[in-house]
Amino acid sequence: MEEGKKVIFLCTGNICRSPMAEALFKHAVAALPKDDPVRKLEIISAGTSALNGMPMSQNSEKALEKVGVKLDGHVSKRLTQQMLDDCFCLLAMERCHLSQVKARFFGLPKRSFTLLDFVDGASDKDIADPYGYGLPVYEDVLGEIASAVHPILNYIRNELQKNS
């Protein structure tokens, strides 16, 4: 069976955490050499309970802008079986998101984790939802997400090299 081509960042509504993760990861990938295998993957985000077509939250945009990152034209998407069928790696904000995927779809992709599974010493594996809180909470969440970006990038690169 051919490997999927999508890296999917997953949260609940796809308007706060997963778009921030998508933006940070795309930013990191853009800095890689042109021939890096990670650049061949499609990086997207989705939500377990998203309403399709919603914009990213303003505080998510502001938090990203403070670190010089943008995600132009983001609209929320609900996770689908088709996305999962083409998934190389699923990265959820919370363990409950992985449980929901397992319960609602045809199982989890073989590479399914929370972002904080990649952060040594993370006492909790869940990144809390900042929805409804002020900008400082979004900035804290962005920091948690950012701490996982390079370990995830290294993991994905290693997995791609194993399969080549």
Buried (B, 14 or more C-beta within 10 A) or exposed (E): EEBBEBBBBBBBBBBBBBBBBBBBBBBBBEEEEEEEBBEEBEBBBBBBEBEEEBEBBEBBBEBBEEBEBEBEEBBBBBBEEEBBEBBBBBBBBBBEBBEBBEEEBEEBBEBBBBBBBBBEEBEEBBBBBBBEBEBEBBBBBBEBBBBBBEBBBEBBBEBBEEEE
